[in-house]
Amino acid sequence: MRVLFATSEAWPLLKTGGLADVAYGLPRALHDEGVDIRLVLPAHPDAVARLEGPVERRETSLDGRPLTLVGGLLPGTGVPVWLVDDPPLFARAGNPYTTEEGVPWPDNARRYHRFSRVAAALAAGELADWRADLLHANDWQTALAPLFLRDYPERPSSLFTIHNLAYRGLFPASTLGQLGLDPGLWQPDGLEFYGELAFIKGGLHFADAITTVSPTYAREIQTAHFGCGLDGVLRARAANLHGIVNGIDTATWDPANDPHLAARYSEPDENTRTANRTELARRLGLTDGRGPVIGFIGRLVEQKGIDLLLPALSRLVEQGARFALLGAGEPHLEAGLRAAAERHPGAVGVHIGYDEGLAHLVEAGSDLFLMPSRFEPCGLNQLYSLRYGTPPIVTPTGGLADTVIDVGVDPKAGNGFHIPHPDAVALASTVERALLHWEEDRDWRGLQARGMAGDYSWNKSAAQYVSLYQSLVNP
C-alpha cells in the first residue's frame, strides 16, 4: 500500500508543535509495518539542511510554475521524503507560519494553497514515478489537497487528520478569487465559513474519511462547545470520523536510555529521581528542598491553562511545592511566569522558549506533571510523563481523558489525577490532593509503576491506521 503523508512539519526536519512529533512517529511505525509511506513537506531551510541523504533534486513544474522536489530520507527512519522547493514561498528560516514578530505571514494562503496543490499532484502520480493509493493530509495547511484530488479521474483515496480544530486556516473572502479557486466553493458545503474562507473545510468536506487524535476529542468536536463553529460539519460526517490516540516515539522518550538525564532508570527509583530532580533544580535555579517539583511544558496560550496556574502558584508554593516551567507563547503569559519566578525565587523556575534536553529532564526530574488544558485533542506530554513515572495532573478532556485515569476514582488502575473543572480553584485543590498522595506515600511507587507499564508506542495506533487505510483503498 502506497501512502503519501502531507504535513507542514516533521521532527527533526522542522518542529513548532505536536504535529511534528506525529509526522515523525506515525510514518516511522507505518514504514516498519511494511507500508510504502512517503512524506511531503515544504522545503524550509532547516528541513533541507537536516534531510538525510542521499539527496536528489528533481526539476519539474505544475500549473505553469516551476518547482523542485528535493528527495531524501527522514533522519533515522528510512522513510522517503520530498521537500517542495519553491523559494519565494518557503525559503524562510524560523517559524514556518509567522514572522519574527509572531504575525502570520501575509501570503500564508498562497503558500499552503500551492503546497496542497503539489501534494495532490504528487499523490496522483503527476510529478514523480510513483503514485499513492492514499493521500493522508494533516491540518489546515494541507486541507485543500483532498479538494484538488477531485480533478483526477482515477484519484487516490484521501484521509484528513485534525490535530487541533482551533487552527482552521481562516482568510478573507477575497482570497477565494485571488487563489483562482472555483467560485462554486463559496458555500457552507464548500470553503465558506461565516463570511471567511476556511482551508480546513477542504479536508472536512472532501476527504473520504476524517481522523482526529483521540476518541474523546472526536466526540467533543461534534459539540458547540468544542467544535469551533464546525460542529455541524463534523456531525454530518460522523460516520466517517474516527478517533485514534497518538503514540509517542518510545526510543527517543525512554528513561532507561535517555542521554539528557542525570540518571537513567527503567522502574520507579527514588535515587535516580533525586539525581534528576537535583539537576533540574540546578538548571532552573530552584532551591534544594524536600517538597515535590511539579513540571509543565507547553505553549503559553489560553488553551493550555497556564493562566489558571498563575493565581494558584502562591498558595501551592506555601505548601512546599516547587515548579519547573518550560514554554513560550503569548507575551502576557510569558511575563506572568517571569513575574511569578521573581516573586518566588528558588520555588518557581521558568525557561521561556523550548529546549529539548531540558524538556526530557523536566519529565524525569519532576514528581508530578501539570496539564490543566481547557481542551486537548490528544496531548503528548502526559504520555511522556507516564512513561517517565511522573504522574500527570490533567483536565479530563480529549486525549487526556483517554489516557489518564484518576487514582481517586480507580485506585488499582489509576495513573494520575483529574482536575474536575478548568478553573484556578479546582486546579489548586487537585494539586493539593496529589501532594497528599506524594507526602503520605499512598502507593506512590505503584502509581508510578502503572504509568511506566503502559504501552504508549505508535504500534497500536499504526495498526488502526493501516486498517483504516485498507478500508479506504479497498472499500
Buried (B, 14 or more C-beta within 10 A) or exposed (E): BBBBBBBBBBBBBBBBBBBBBBBBBBBBBBBBBEBBBBBBBBBBBBBBEBBBEEEEEBEBEBEEEEBBBBBBBBBEBEBBBBBBBBEEBBEBEEBBBEEEEEEEBEEBBBBBBBBBBBBBBBBBBEBBEBBBBBBBBBBBBBBBBBBBBEEBEEBBBBBBBBBBBBBBBBBEEEBBEEBEBEEEBBEEEBBBBEEBBBBBBBBBBBBBBBBBBBBBBBBBBBEEEBBBEBBEBBEBBEEBBBBBBBBBBBEBBBBEEBEBBBBBBEEBBEEBBEBBBBBBBBBBBBEEBEBBBBBBBBBBBBBBBBBBBBBBBBBBBEBEBBBBBBBBBBEEBBEBBEEBBEEBEBBBBBBBEBBEEBBBBBBBBBBBBBBBBBBBBBBBBBBBBBBBBBBBBBBBBBBBBBBBBBBEEEEEEBBBBBBEEBBBEBBBBBBBBBBEBBBEEEBBEBBBBBBBEEEBBBEEBBBBBBEBBEEBBEE
